Amino acid sequence: MTTLRLSYIFAALAFLTTVHLGAQTPSAEVEKKIDQIIQKLDVAEEKLDVLVQSKTVPIAEPEATPAAAPVAAGIAAIQENLNAVWMILAGALVFVMQAGFALVELGFARAKNSINIVMKNFLDFCIAALVFFLLGFGLMFGHSWIGIVGTDGFWLSSHGPEESIWAFWFFQVVFAGTACTIVSGAMAERTKFVGYLVYAVMLSGIVYPLCGHWAWGSFAGAYGGGGESGWLEAMGFRDFAGSTVVHACGGACALAGILIIGPRDGRFGKDGSPRFIAGHNIPLAALGVFLLWFGWYGFNCGSTLTGTGTIGRIAVNTTVAPAAGAVLAMVSMWFLQGRPDVGITLNGALGGLVGITACCANITPGSGLVVGMVAGLLTTVATIALERLQIDDVVGAVPVHLVNGWWGTLAVALFDEKGFNAHDLGVQALGTAAISGTAFGICLGIFKMVDLVVGLRATKEEQLDGLDFSEHSANAYPDFSTTEQA
């Protein structure tokens, strides 16, 4: 308090004292006592000012509320449970992508192979789920052996029923299924069923977990897994939701498969000229793309592994990029062929989705627009290039997943909102080359081995009759006559 305030107080005190004594003016004795009190208070005020200026006045800390700790613990528990719910929900969205892949392949293929396609897309996930549970998850997320491969965590037998690792496993297994089923569409209409199933075991059990450990090996550490980084992750390689780990890996395996198995009978003439083989149900393929796009929100947003506000911008990027990819793919093919092509338009959207997958969390939506536009152009160029090289990719898996998987992984460094760094770009290039190159080499050997041991390619007669008849003794459309039957 100030001296002025003290004067007010003691003036009031003098007045009260005077009134109490019943006098009109204070006596000399009273005034003397009041002056002494004021002097003492002035001295105390000066000492107080010195203490305040030197900041040595002890300030009592507010006592901690006894309920604060339980409240904080409760909030943390709610967030942890929310994260688990978010991973399960996002994983379920990714699982819907299996239906999307099946419908896209069905639509782009001929009616006589429909049952075979349904069986492949259904069984490859069933196989992936079992093999990833028994073997793949441990190889991908177990304690690392020199950054190359995980060494434990198989069967998840050492974890309690309420641990968060179960939600994490579920989210990861649908990614393994996605990587596995990419190959199906590229090799459609001429692949033996048993040969494809052997491949599904190898990819989900060995190839995908090996490549995934290099980039995501430490991700299970927060859930009770190994926690050590793979060699690419330790170098700073970033692939947020899997442009390379999932899509370039699957696309590289698809390229290896179609090189080993060769094109469908009748796809190219003797002079190498391409012959168009129409899909039997393009509206079905379009529905499949819509389902894939829908599931991709789980794919990208779910890769946060936490239910926080960061999923909002990721969802925006996952909307802008495929939209731009579809438009640019359509326009570019329209310019080249003089007509807007439905197949390339649909694949342009998928290319934009693959392109944004690695970088959706660290770039702005403006950059996401550019990523999607480039992805649409790359889809068109790569599709034409494969056709000229006489490589038969029924659904365009290599342009969509491999080429745009490369592009999306490089875009992580090219469009990073924190600024461009040449070293980061080099690490990204090394990572996507190492993973896709390894996947291609291993799958080349797998498909060659399968071809020699159990057979991979259907005969000319089997292709002519349709794999539904030769492999499954059934007809997907028994009440209709297909053009081949006519």
N, C-alpha and C positions, 0 to 999 in steps of 0.2 A: 504494500500500500504506500501511497505518497504522503509527504509531509502535510500537503493541503488537506487530504482526507483525515489525517490525525487531528489537524486543527479543528475541523468540523466536529469530530467526535468529542474532543475535550471541551470545546465551546458548549456543546450540549451537556456534557458532564457538569461543567461549572454552573450552567443554568439550573440543572436539576438540584444541585447542591444548594444553590441559593434559595430555590423554592422550598427545599426541605427545611432549611433553617428559618424560614418565614421572614427573610429579609429581602429588601428590594435590591440591594447590591451585596456582592460577596464580601465577607470579612477578610481582613489581611491574612489571618491564619489559614483560611480556606484557599485563598489565592496562592499562598506560598506552597501549600501541599500540591495544588494542581500544577504549579510550575515545576516542582520536583518530579512529578509523574511524567510530565511532558518531556522533560530533559532525558529521563531514563528511556522513554519510548523512542526518542530521537536517536539515542546511542544504539538501541536495538535495531532501529530501521537502517542505520548506516552499516552495521554488521551484516544485516540481511542482504543489503545491496551488494556488498563485497562477495558474499557467498554465491549469489545469483550470477554475478559477472564472471566468476571463476568456474561456474558450472559444477560446483562441488555440493550443491544441495541434494541430499539423498531423496530420490523420488521413489515412492513405494510402487512396486510392480503390482498390477492387478492380480489377484489370486486366480489361479486356473480354475475354470469351472469343472467340477467333478464329472460332468456329463460330456465334456469336449472329446475325450479319447474314445469313448464308445460311439459317439456320432461319427467321428472320422473313420473309425473302423467299419461302421455300417455303410458309409458312403463308398469306401473302397470295395466292400463286398458286393454292393449293388453294381458297381462298375465292372467288377470281375464277372458277375453273372450276366450282365448285359453283353459283355464281350463274347461270352460263350454262346448266348442266344444269337448274336449277330453272325458268328461263324457258322452256326448250324443253318440259319436262314440263307446266308450267302451261298453256302455249299449246296443247299437245295436248289437254288437258282442255277448254279453251275450244272447240277445234275440234269436240269431241264434241257441243257444244251445237247445232251445225248439224243433227245428226240429231234432237236433241230438238225443235227448232223445226219440222222437217219432220213429225215424228210428231204433235205437238200440232195442227198445221194439218190433217193428214190425218184425224185422229180427229174434229175438230170440223166438218169439211166433208163433203159427200156423196160417195158412192163414184164417181160419174160424173166427178169432177174430180181423182181421185187422181194420175194420171200428170202432169197439169199442175202439181200442187203439188210433186211430187217434182222435176220439171224446174226449177221456179223456185228451190227451195231448194238444189238442186245447182249450178245455173248461176250464181246470184247470188254464191256464194262464189268460183267459178272466175273470174268477171269481177272481183270485188273484189280477189282476189289479184294479178291482172295489172295492173289500173289503179292499185292502191295501190303496187305496185312501181315502175311507170313514172312515176307522177305524184304520187299522194296522200301518200306518205311524205315526199317533199321539201317539199311544201306544209305538212305538219303539223310536221315536226321540223327543217327546214333553218334556216339563219340568218334571223332574223326581220326583216321589213320593218315597222318601227314597231309591233311587237306584233300585227300583223294576220295575216300569212301568211309561211310559209317560202319561201325563194328559191333553195335549192340542195339537193343530196343526192339528186337524181333518179337512178334506176338503181343507186345505191350502187356505182358503177364505180371509185371511188378507194380502196376499202378492201381490205386484205389478207385472205387466207383464214381466218386465225385470230383476227381481231378480234371483239370481243364484240358489235359492232353487228348482226351477222347474227342472233344469238339475240334481240336486242331487236326487230329487224324482224319476226321470226316471231311474237313475242308480240303485237305491235301489229296485224299483218294479220288475226289472228283476231278482234280487236275490231272492225275495220272490217267484216268479214263479218257479225258479230252485228248491228251497227247497220243494215246493209243489209237483212238478212232479216226484221227486225221488221215491215216494211211488208207483206210477202207475206201473212201471215195475216189482216191487217185487210182487205185488198182481194181476198180469195180468192173464187173461183167466178164472177167477172164481169170479170176483167182479161185483156186480150189479152197473149199471151206476149211478142211483140216489144216492146210498149210497156213491159212490166215490165223487160225487159233494158236498154232505153235508160235507164230510171230508175236501175238498178243501177250503170251506168257513171257517171252524174252524182253519185250520192250517195257512192260509194267514192272517186271521183277529186277531187271538189270540196267537197261539203257537209260531210261528216264531217271531212276533214282541216282545213278552214277553222275549224270550231268547235273541233276538238281542239287546234289551235295556240294558241287563246286561253287554254286552261286548262292544257295540258301541253307547251307549246312548248319548254321547257328540258330536258325529260326525257332527250333523246338526247345531251346534252352529255357525260355520263360515258362514252359509248360512241363518241365521235368525231363526233357530229352537231353541229347548230348551237349549242345551249346557251343561247339567249336566251329569256327569258320572254315569253309572250303577254300581252296587256294585262290580261286578267282574272287571270292568275296573278300578275302584278306587283302587283295590288291586294290579293292575299291570298286569292283564291278557291281553295277546296279541294274536290276531287272525287276521292277516293282511287282508286276503280276504275271510275267512269263512270256514276253515277246520272243525271247530266245529259249528259255528253259522249257517252255511248253510248245510253243508254235514252231519256232525254227527247228527244234528237236524233232517234232512230229513231221514237219515238212521235209526235213532231210531224210528221214526214214521213208517217206512217201516217194521221194526222188529215187532212192536206192531201190525200192520195190519195183517201180515202173521201168527202171532200166534193166533189171533182171528179168522181169516177166514179159516185157515188150508190149507193143500196142495191140488193141483189139483187132480181130480179123475184119478187114474191110475199112479200117480207119484211114489208111493211106494207100494210094494207088501204087502200081509197080514203079512208076516214075517218081514216087515220093510226094505226089500232090495230095493234100489233105482232102478227106471226104467227110462231110458233116453227118454225124449220127445224132438225130434229135432225141432229146429226153421225152419220156412219155407223159409227164405231168408237171409243167412249169409252175402252175399255181401252187402245187404241193411244195415245190422247191422254194417258192417265195415265202410260204408259211414257215418253212424251215429256217429261212434267214431271219424272219421276225422272231422266232423262238430263240435263235442264237443270240441275236441282239438283246433280247430280254434277259437271257441268262448271263450275258456279259456284264450286266450291272453287278451281279454277284461276283463274277470273276474279278473285276477291277476294284469295285468298292469294298468287297469282302477282303481283299488283300491287305487292308489296313490292320486286320485282325482285332480291331477295337471299334466299338460303337461310339464314335466321336464325330464332331462336325466336319472333319476332313473329308468325309465321304461325299459331301455336297459338290465340291468342285470336281472331284473325280467323276461323279455322275454326269456333270456338264461336259467334261472332255469326252466321256464315253458316248455322248450324244452328238456332239459337234463333229468329231472326226469321222465316224462312219457316214454321216449325212454328206459331208464334203467328199468322201471317197466315192460314194455312189454317183454323185453328180459329175465329178471329174472323169470317172471311168466311162459313164454314159456318153458324155460330150466328146471325149477323145476317140472312142470307138465310132461314134456317129460321124466324126470328122474323117476317120480313116475309111469307113465302109459305106458311108452315105445313109446309114440308118441307125436308130437307137437300138442297141442289143440288150435284151432282158437279162441274159445270163451274165454278161460282163457288168451290168449295173448292179445285180445282186452281189456278185463277187467283189465289186468295188466297195460296197458297204462292209463286207467281211474284212477286206484288206485294210480299211480304215480302222476297224476294231482291233485287228492284230497290231497295226502300227502304233496305236495309242496305248496299248497294254503295258509296255515297259515304262512309259514316261508319263502316265496319266496323273501321277501324284506330284511331279516336280516341274510341270510346265503350266503356263497360263492357257485359258481357253483360246486366246488368239493364236498361240503357237499350236494348240491342238487342231485348229482349223487348217493350218499349213501342213501339219503332219498328215491329216486325212486327205488333203488334196494330192499331196505327193504319193500317198499310198494308192489312191485311185488310178493315177497315171502309171505307177509301177505295175499294178495289176493288169492293166491293158497291155503294156509293153511286154511283160513276162509271158502272158498268155499267147501272144502272137509269136514270140521267140520260141516257145516250146513247140508250137505247131510247126514252125519252119524247121526245127531240129528233129521232127518226126517223133516227138515224145508225147505219148497219149496219156493225158491226165483228165479223167472223166469230169471231175467237178472243179478243177482248177486249184487243187490243194497246194501245189508247189508255188504258184504265183501268190496266192493268198497268205499262206502260212510261212513258207521259207523266205521268200523275197521280202515280204513286209515284216517278218520277224527280224530280219537283219536291219531293215530301215528303222523300225521302232526302237531297237536297242541303241542304235547310233544316235537317234533323236534325243535320248536321255541326256547326252552331253551337248548336242548341238543347240537345244532349246532350253537348257536348264535356266530357270528363273533367277538363279544366283549368279549367272554369268557363264560364258564359254570358257572351257579349259582344254587345251590341246592334249594334255596328259590324260584327262578323263576320257576324251574321245579315243585315244589309243587303247586304253584299258577296255572300253566298250567294244572296240573292233576285235581285240584279242579274245574277249569272252565269247562273242557270238561266233567267231571263227572256230574257236576250240570246241564249243559245245556242238554246233551243227556239223562240224567236220568229224568229230568223234562219233556222233549219232549216225552219220552217213556211212562211215567206214564199218562200224559194228553191224549195222543193219544190212549192208551190202553182203557181209559174210553170213548173216543169219538167213537172208533170203536165198542165197546161193546154196547153203546147206539144206534148207528146207526143200528147195527144188530138187536136189540130188537124192534126198532121203525119202520124202513122202510125196513129192510132186507139188508144184506151185501153180503152173499154168493149165487151165482147162483146154481140152482139145478143140479143134475146129468144129467138130460135130456137136460137142457140148455147148460151145458158144452159140452155135446156130440154133440149137433146140432151146437154149436158155438154161441158166444155172438152177432155176426153180425146179425144172424137170430132172436134170441130170444129177443134181446134188441132194434134192429134197423130195423128189417125186410128188410135186404139188404144183398148183396153179394159183397165183394170187388173185386172178380175176376169172373164175370158172364160168361166169355167165356172159363173158364177152370174148370176142375173137380179136386177137392182137393182129397187127399188120404182118408180123412174121408168120403167124398161122395161116393168114389169108394168102 
